[in-house]
Structures are given as C-alpha cells and as structure tokens.
Amino acid sequence: MPSDRGTQAVSASGLAGAPDVALAGTTVLELGAGSVASSFATRLLGGYGARVIKVEPPGGDPLRSAAPLVSTGDGRWSALFAHLASGKESVVLDLMGEGDEGRFGNLLQAADIVIDGLGRKARTRAGIDWEDLRRRYPRAVVAVIEPYGSTGPNRDRAATELTILAESGYLDLCGDPDRPPVKPYGYQAYRLAGLHAALASLSARHMARRTGQGCVIDVSVQESLLFCLGGAAAWFQHTGEPYVRARSRVAHSIARARYPGNLLRCSDGLIFMNTGHNQESVAILLGEPSVGSQELWDTAAARGDELDALCERWTTTVTRAEASDLGQELRVGIAPVLSPEEVLDNRHLAEREFFVSMPGNGTSVRVPGAPVRMSQSAWMTKGPPALGEQTTTGLGSLQAEDRAEEPAVRGGKLPLEGVRVLDVTEYVAGPLATQALVSLGAEVIKIERPYLSDHRQQMYGPIPGPLPGAPDEPWNRVLWFNELNRGKTGIALDLSHPEGADIFRRLAAVSDVVIDNFSARVMPNLGLDYDRLRSVNPSIISVSISGYGATGPWANWIASGPSIDSATGMAWLTGYPDGGPLRPGNFNPDIIAGLMAAYAIVVATEHRDRTGAGQRIDLSMVESVAHFLGEALIATAAGGQVEERQGNREPEGAPSGVYPTGDGRAVALSVTSDMAWRALAKAVGEETLPLPADAGAEERRARHAELDGAIEAWTSAQALTDIAAALDACNVAYGVVRTSSDLHEDPHLTARGALSKVAELQITETLYPRFAWLIDGVKDPASAPAHLYGQHSVAVFRDVVGLTESEVQSLYDNGVSKDAPTLF
C-alpha cells in the first residue's frame, strides 16, 4: 500500500460523512524515523482532523518495511506502516545534514504541535534543542517521547519494547509463574506512550490557544505502563505481598487474590470466564451449588485449578457462543477468545460497522475505524503517503498559509483548568480517564452511590488498620480505588431517586462533561441520557465507556479487561511459541480505554470551543483496543501472514529474550543491530556461541533457539550487576525484569518522581504512579489524596447546586445522600 488511497470519513455511526472534524486547522509535525510511539500519537491526532506532516529521512521511515508485510496488487507493503501513517503527508528532510534548516524552520513556524520521537542521540546530531527553539517558536507544543524520559540515570540507555516492559514491572506479571515472563503481542508500550503524548499535547494546545505560550512535554515510555500494574507498588508497600503472574488470571498477591477467572476450554475453542464477581450466578450456570459457597471463594486464590476444573465440566459441553450467551444472560462476564480472522468477521463489529475500507490503487483493505465514536467529530481514514509525496507541495502550502486569529477560551495555568467533569464511573477505565483529566487540570466531581458498590468492595479489598486516631472506615482504605481517584471532589448521591436525578441534572447544567461506564441501558433508565442532559446544557459532552459499545448484539454484555483481551485477538496472539493463547498481565485494556476516553474528551472540548456544539461519545473498549493490534488485523484482512505467539522474540531483535541470572533475577535483552551483536558476542565469548560475531540478522534469527541457550548459560553464571555492566558497555538494549517488590527501589523512577508518596487521609502516605507526561512549569494536581466517601457532598450541594441548608439536610434525611455507605 505504497501510495495515497483517498479519504473516508467515519462518523459515530460508522457511516461516511460525519458532520465535522474536531481538529481542523491544527497542524502537527511528526519527527522520528522508526518510532511507533510518535507515529501512533500523530495517527490519533490526524484521525480526528489535524493535518499531520511526517518528516522522513531521505531513505524513508524504517517502519515502511516493518513486519508484518503484505503482498497485494500494490506490491509488498507494511501493515504496521499502513496503520500508523494513514492520512499523513510525507516530507523528506535530511535533519542530519546541511541545507534543510530553512525548510525545517518553516515547518516549525507552522506547527501547533510537534511530536518528537527522534531519540536523544539523533536529536543531538541534528542540532535540535527544544528549549532554544521554543524561544523562536513560542506557541508550539512539543512532546518529546523517550524510552525512559528525558532525565534520569537511564535516559541514554538503548531500549526496545521488550526491555521497557521489563523495566516497568509489567512484563513480570505476564505469563506462566513456572516459566520466564512473556511479552504481550505487538507494541503495547510504545502505543500507550503515544496515547499519553497525544492526550498531553492536545491538552497543552488547548492551553496554548488561550495563553499564546506552548511548552515542552517529557513523555516516558516506561512510565506509560505504571498504571497497568494495578496498584502493585502501593499494595506491596502496605502488605509486603508482591503481585505474581498467574497465566491468564489477573496477577495479584497469592495471599489475598480473589479468583478472577481464566481462559477455559469449550467444544470449539476458548473463552474467558470472569468468575470472581457473581458467584451465585456462576453456580447456577454450572449447575454446581457448591461453587456459590462463600467458603470456597474465601480460599479461591489457592484453589484456582479446582475451580477451573469445575467450570470446564460445563464449558467443554457447549460452544463459545453458547457459553457467552448463557453467561451474559446471568450477568457472568464471558467472552470468546477470537483469532484476528474471527475479529474481522465478528457480527457485533459488523453491525457497528467498525471496520472501514482504506481505498487505493485499484484495491482496498479493511482497517479499524474510529477508536472512539463521536456524534459530531469524524474519524478520518486515508491511505499512507508515498515517500516524499508532499515535500514540495506541503512546504509550499505551509509557507503561503495565512493563519487566522484563534478565539480565546476560558481557563487558567493548567491545560484543562476551567473544565468541570461529572464522574459516575466505577472500577478502572472510567476512574483512570478522569484521573488523567485531574492531572491535566480539570475539576472532577466524583459521584458515588449511597450504598457500597463493587468498585470499593472488590478492588482487592481494604488494607488493614487506619491511621491512629482515624475512624475505622474500610471503604476509605482501598488502595486501587485511592490510586485512581486522587484530587477529585467526592460526593454521595442516589441517582435512582428522583431528587438525586434532579440534583445530577442541575450539576450537568453547570458542567462541561458527564462520563459513565455503565451498560447502555442504565443512564436512559435514570433519565440521564444524552438527550435529556443536553436539554439543560446544549454544549454538554456526554461520554459512555462500555466493553462493546452502546449498539450492536453485544451492547448489553458486561466486560472486564480480560474479556476484552479475549474478544480483540490480544490473547490469541500472545503466548509462548509452544503454547496456546495467553492473556497478558493486569488491566491493559482498561488503561487503554481510560486514556482513550480522556483523549476523546479533549478532542470534543476542542470541537466545542470552535463550534459551540457538545456531543455524545460512545467508547467501546473492544474498538479502542483494536487499534493496539492494528497491524495484525490489517495484515490478516489483506491476506498476509501474522506471526502469533512469538514469546519474547521481537521483529527487530535477533536474538531477543528473557534470561535468568545467577542470583535469581532475570534480564531481558534485544540485539537490534549487527554492531550490537558483535559487541555482545565479544562480551559473552564468541567461542561459546553457535554463530560468529559477523553473523547477520537473518542467520541469527534462523538459529535463535541455539543463541538463547548460549546466552542463558552466560547470564546464569553471573550476578545481575555484572551482566548489566557488560551490556551497558556493549550498548545492547536490555532491561532488568523488575517486580512489584522492587519497583519502588528503581533509582531511575525515583529520580524522575514517577512513583511518589501521597499523604492519604486515613492511611499512611502511599506510593502511587503519575502519568507518563511531565509538562514544564506545571505541577500535577493528582499529588493530592483521594477523597473520603461523601467528603465534599455538602459543599457541592450548597456551593455548586445552590441548595439551602434545609434542602441539603432533606437529602440526607431521605437517604439521597449519606456520610457513610450502606454495606452490601
């Protein structure tokens, strides 16, 4: 797919011809050949209408030839590049040479946002100093994406997807506890970093339009993964219990883990069955009354295999479709494990018209459509450009462009200051979305039910013991809840009560955004659907997060992160080469969906500032996560070959893998060049290797298993510190496989403040991660603690809604609000 293939705009319904493009008039400059992270960030910005100019070196971006490769009538092309470069303009500049400085300056003069994935060494060779350039181009927002960020002791270390996963602690949670950990399919870390960069840079652009001042944003790929750990650092700090990987179960500590389900066999394949939250229904489904006993579930962590066997007595007698339909009827979260071919043919996605056609030179291919469906903002799908296609025309149009004066918008010093969000979300994806908005300066009013709902009871339960003198309120000591709700204003309100629903509508009238993650029927049943909310606030932005979206055959299915792994193809593609499908570690789909929701809110805010129009946003977790598997789906649709379950072997690494050390640790390494191989061969001892130091990459790939054995023999005979010193000297990409028990001791994360202690209200100060961005001159508001249950109810009812003291008291008298939840 080497050339431009025309444009297709996809609206919220999946039909061509959406009303508008949200980011029209925004120009984005992409730097960084071979950078999946920067390419994904700009794809997200371009998808919602920004003009993206991709700067390529004279030889082209190496991603143009990245696996998986597909052969069609257009020749041989990269499915990865097709996914990431859709709709962009290609301008060839030699940033490392002389003669293109003027043209590069013209690009910077026109750019609203720069996404820089060059890397420190390439940036230095090109003579690019953003602090200096910002004095000449003060309104530009520059997001610099580095494997370990722009500061700290590891900032210059070579890295790949595998080695960053290792250093983040996430890799350690993936795979079989009796084998080395295994990486998730594809480029999950790089895409998460790209999503962080898109969200932070567009938010900063929102600020730059009102202040005239841009900023430099430091984005760390390693730090983009920290929320995926599911509160591991805080849990270990308070309990001394590390999280452990558990095959396809959610990784948690052995001592306190609930049984959260597993991949189970059916008569025609695998399903994921979430058995941890609805035990009575599971017992009915299986026809096994004993499964509903509390005694069994209280000891479930040690009896997972026993529970699997009980479940498979039933699941092996039915098909995946039968199991899913029956389970969902009883509100048991079951989803089929689908291959990429089955995802492409899925009837739910077909009815939602998720996949769209990328047209071109006489052929077309199906590609993922909008990651988030927006009623007023189109998602743009267009073929990737030919190399240098816009080098002349693109630069000329920029030089001639007359930039209109932009309208001022309300706000303050933080990117999203002045934006008010009503948050009625639970569990992970929704709270993470609003946590990101808090970090960027939004005011978030968190609304909780007057009874203790599952998100406070079941998110791993409370830690024992409050602070001396603090009341014994275990619902305020749930670490994962506290991690995802820092800096929010917390109120208790019964939305099912007419008075509660009226209060909510009055809050919506003076807010910018409403966000929920209920099933599609809940908000309409409460009288709080988008049409009713916009009757009190025509510019309201209403966001609904669900597993499968608000329409289609699966619209009312319940979902969790593991079921989304299964339904998207992620579990199918992940695993050991000698094994079957395997779920990755904790919460990746939830984190993706949460950040996508936050990004969509900022896109909609930009749209509203330009047009005055609010809109409804329908986020399907399946559709958002599909973009993290874009190359596999595109290659499969085009008839190409997708390498599934490759373990820890990376397309660019030969060899690459995870190897034990002599002192009981593990190290991940990836050899990405012939120079690095020669250095590693010398360090290991060429005489111990099955190949010489001058062996090429293809020869090394062909004998990968033999190389694994030789490298493992070398690492197993040495301590980790000695291995690290040798690999540093070789400039080989490597990463220590960090665990939840030592992550807080990582000197690099400590130096960057990536894990910081937050002064909690009823427990001792606790280690929590921040998001992967550092915006110069901006303090993260999420350094504040999470609210206590109902802590700010009276103040909000009085100061925001405008109730009198007697009216507030009436809410409490009628049970519409409470100081402490009813325990279920």
ZIDACOR-V987888 format. One record per residue. NEAR is the number of other ideal C-beta (glycine too) atoms within 12 Angstrom. Layout:
# ZIDACOR-V987888
near
NEAR
NEAR
This chain:
# ZIDACOR-V987888
near
43
29
27
27
32
24
26
32
31
39
31
41
29
34
21
21
16
33
22
30
35
47
42
26
28
39
36
45
49
51
43
42
36
33
45
47
47
50
50
52
52
48
46
55
51
43
49
47
37
38
35
45
45
48
49
38
29
20
15
27
37
25
41
34
24
33
30
36
29
35
18
27
18
27
18
22
38
37
45
44
42
47
48
49
51
46
44
46
40
37
41
31
36
22
33
23
16
13
12
24
19
14
28
33
22
27
42
38
24
33
41
40
49
49
53
44
39
36
31
30
17
24
30
15
15
28
18
34
18
32
19
15
30
26
15
16
31
21
30
36
46
46
54
49
53
44
45
41
39
34
25
27
18
37
25
22
33
36
44
41
43
50
44
49
51
46
48
54
46
49
47
42
44
51
36
25
22
12
22
31
44
42
48
50
45
46
41
44
50
47
46
54
53
46
56
52
54
53
51
53
50
48
44
46
47
47
42
35
32
25
26
17
24
36
37
38
45
40
48
45
51
47
47
49
51
46
48
45
50
41
46
46
42
43
39
33
30
34
30
14
28
30
42
32
38
38
37
43
43
48
43
39
32
23
20
29
34
35
35
38
40
38
42
47
27
30
18
20
29
38
48
50
49
45
47
35
33
30
33
21
26
38
25
20
38
34
18
24
15
19
34
22
19
14
12
26
29
16
19
33
28
18
23
32
18
22
36
31
19
32
38
26
20
31
40
23
19
29
20
32
25
23
37
42
22
27
38
33
19
26
23
39
38
48
49
43
42
42
30
41
21
29
41
30
19
35
19
34
34
21
19
33
29
43
35
41
26
40
24
31
20
13
25
26
38
34
48
47
42
45
46
54
43
49
35
35
43
39
48
38
46
37
37
43
38
29
30
28
26
28
28
16
18
32
31
17
20
29
18
12
20
10
17
10
9
20
15
15
25
19
27
19
20
31
45
43
27
26
38
35
46
46
47
44
45
38
41
45
45
44
50
52
53
48
46
50
52
42
42
47
33
43
32
47
44
46
46
43
36
31
26
29
29
27
34
41
27
32
41
40
29
30
33
16
16
22
20
10
8
17
18
17
25
26
40
34
36
39
43
43
47
45
41
44
47
41
38
43
37
39
42
41
46
32
35
22
24
17
27
35
28
26
37
42
30
25
40
41
25
25
37
39
47
49
53
45
39
35
26
31
19
26
36
21
16
27
23
38
28
34
18
24
38
25
17
25
28
19
28
40
45
45
50
48
52
44
46
44
42
37
27
28
20
39
27
23
37
34
47
44
45
50
47
49
52
50
45
56
44
49
46
37
41
44
36
26
20
13
21
24
38
41
51
51
48
45
48
52
51
46
47
51
52
46
56
49
50
54
49
51
51
49
48
45
49
46
36
34
34
27
23
16
25
34
42
37
48
44
48
49
50
50
49
50
53
48
47
48
49
50
47
44
49
45
40
35
35
35
21
28
17
34
26
30
28
32
36
42
35
39
34
32
39
32
46
41
44
39
39
27
31
20
18
14
29
37
46
49
50
41
45
32
24
21
18
31
37
24
26
44
31
23
31
35
17
20
13
22
30
24
31
19
26
16
26
18
27
12
21
38
27
16
21
30
19
20
35
32
20
28
45
27
21
32
37
24
20
26
19
28
16
20
36
31
16
29
37
25
17
28
24
38
39
46
49
41
45
42
34
42
25
27
40
31
19
34
19
33
36
21
20
30
27
41
39
30
21
31
19
33
27
31
36
23
20
36
35
43
47
41
47
49
48
33
39
25
19
31
19
30
31
36
26
26
33
44
36
35
41
36
30
29
38
27
18
36
36
21
18
26
31
16
27
14
13
12
22
27
17
19
34
26
13
19
21
32
41
29
24
24
30
20
17
13
